[in-house]
Amino acid sequence: MIRRLRMLKAGGCVVDASVLMPRRPRGQKIRLPIWMYLIEAADGLFLVDTGMPRSCVANPDYFKGTEDEGLILPEMTADDHVTAVLGRLGLRPQDVDAVVATHLHFDHGGGLAAFADVPVLLQEEEHALARRGEVWPECFPEGPVYRPYAGDRELAPGLRLLHTPGHTPGHTSVLVEPAGEAPILLTIDAVYTRENWEGEPGAFSEPERAERSVARLRELAQSAGARVFFGHDTEQAALPEWRRYQA
């Protein structure tokens, strides 16, 4: 049983719209929220994603010298780091029973270094990318106990991890069933915004796999009667129905 879901804001970033949606011309800037999700189950406390690394604090030039220079500008203060966000709830990283790394991009796996000796669950395909050195080193630090798995997994009653490749090969979305409420489908980066959900293609490393993943999530949302929360939708996050989950 899921007792509580809390959506934790972990800073944001300004991106060129073309980064998310390839049909958009370059030059249109969008400000996106970055989220972590704290899930209290009957048999454990789980954190989905860990936000950005400390090196993004007051550092909009994080991507300088890379192919993403000028396209992604982190907006982060020290208060947005995962340790500070958890601290405001009276928690330390070691109070978390397990971390779910939905994928190892800077805004989702950047805080993993804080979780020494904590189990970190991630898809085998994502783990393989990291072992080959194909992710930012800050997103695959030494210290956490990495526990790769394949396919879907029920982490706890009412908490399902869904393999939704396309954004990355090992991308994971999450279905949460809070007690007494309709399920909530956290698309993470399988679907960035409502526009993607309603048909505008997103920019993904594997477009065909991504399309199949989005179709699967649509079918699941309908069959489960789930409410859908998109990975980086600023307008959706401001709605009262979602603000009540934000800590």
HELIX and SHEET records of a PDB file:
HELIX    1   1 ALA A   17  LEU A   20  1                                   4    
HELIX    2   2 ARG A   54  CYS A   56  5                                   3    
HELIX    3   3 ALA A   78  ASP A   80  5                                   3    
HELIX    4   4 VAL A   82  GLY A   87  1                                   6    
HELIX    5   5 PRO A   93  ASP A   95  5                                   3    
HELIX    6   6 PHE A  106  GLY A  109  1                                   4    
HELIX    7   7 LEU A  112  ALA A  114  5                                   3    
HELIX    8   8 GLU A  124  ARG A  131  1                                   8    
HELIX    9   9 PRO A  137  CYS A  139  5                                   3    
HELIX   10  10 ARG A  194  TRP A  197  1                                   4    
HELIX   11  11 PRO A  207  ALA A  224  1                                  18    
HELIX   12  12 THR A  234  ALA A  237  1                                   4    
HELIX   13  13 PRO A  240  ARG A  243  1                                   4    
SHEET    1   A 7 ILE A  72  GLU A  75  0                                        
SHEET    2   A 7 ILE A   2  ASP A  16 -1                                        
SHEET    3   A 7 LYS A  29  ALA A  41 -1                                        
SHEET    4   A 7 GLY A  44  VAL A  48 -1                                        
SHEET    5   A 7 ALA A  98  VAL A 100  1                                        
SHEET    6   A 7 PRO A 119  GLN A 123  1                                        
SHEET    7   A 7 VAL A 145  TYR A 149  1                                        
SHEET    1   B 5 ARG A 153  ALA A 156  0                                        
SHEET    2   B 5 LEU A 159  HIS A 163 -1                                        
SHEET    3   B 5 THR A 172  VAL A 176 -1                                        
SHEET    4   B 5 ILE A 184  ILE A 188 -1                                        
SHEET    5   B 5 ARG A 227  PHE A 230  1                                        
END                                                                             
